Amino acid sequence: MSGTHRTVTGHLDTDTETAVLALHSALRRRGVAAADGDLPGSVRAEHAGRRITIRLVDRQWWRPMPGRPDVTVPLARQGAEDLLARQLVCELLGRL
């Protein structure tokens, strides 16, 4: 089962773990590399040298504001991982 092992970096509840796995899957289906981020509940998406890291907190996906890493902005509600993946892929591919 090569490529299916995920390192546990902290305790995640079942709903959060399901949402993280759903986002990983949605990104990979679109050809974008997805991995766990540094913090529990976070996902890192990468393509062609571009990288976006987002985190699920209180049933909301958040990311740092471009140019202002100290400010986070909401992206999507938990459960909208497919739509979120589409948005992230467009950004990573430069099709905004």
Protein Blocks (a to p, Z undefined) as FASTA:
>chain_A
ZZkaccdfbdcdfklmmmmmmmmmmmmmnopacdddfbehiacddeehiacddddeehia
cdddehiambccdfbdchilmmmmmmmmmmmnopZZ
